[in-house]
């Protein structure tokens, strides 16, 4: 939802909440897709190389 034009913070918050309620539920994360904290960590990043 684009609320850039609304300056009142409370009004914008209310509209966003309504939009969030109306929105269809998001799909579950596919199995095997790691979230941020579960991703493999890199011990030392080599300069100029891809990290993962």
C-alpha positions in Angstrom: 0.0 0.0 0.0 1.4 3.4 -1.0 0.9 5.9 1.9 3.4 8.5 0.9 0.9 11.3 0.4 -0.6 10.9 3.9 1.3 13.0 6.5 -0.6 12.1 9.7 1.2 9.2 11.3 -1.8 7.7 13.1 -3.9 7.8 9.9 -1.2 6.1 7.9 -0.8 3.4 10.5 -4.5 2.8 10.5 -4.7 2.4 6.7 -1.7 0.1 6.7 -3.3 -2.1 9.4 -6.5 -2.3 7.4 -4.6 -3.2 4.2 -2.6 -5.8 6.0 -5.8 -7.4 7.3 -7.3 -7.4 3.8 -4.2 -8.9 2.1 -4.2 -12.6 1.4 -2.1 -14.7 3.7 1.5 -15.1 2.6 2.7 -18.6 1.5 4.8 -20.6 3.9 8.5 -20.6 3.3 9.5 -23.6 1.2 11.4 -26.3 3.0 15.1 -26.2 2.5 15.2 -22.4 2.2 17.2 -21.1 5.1 16.3 -18.0 7.0 18.8 -15.4 7.9 20.1 -16.8 11.1 20.1 -20.4 9.8 22.2 -19.6 6.7 25.7 -21.0 6.5 28.2 -18.4 7.9 31.4 -17.6 6.1 34.6 -17.7 8.2 36.6 -15.1 6.2 35.5 -13.4 3.0 38.0 -13.5 0.3 38.4 -10.1 -1.5 36.8 -9.9 -4.9 35.1 -13.3 -4.6 31.4 -14.3 -4.2 30.7 -14.9 -0.6 28.3 -17.9 -1.0 
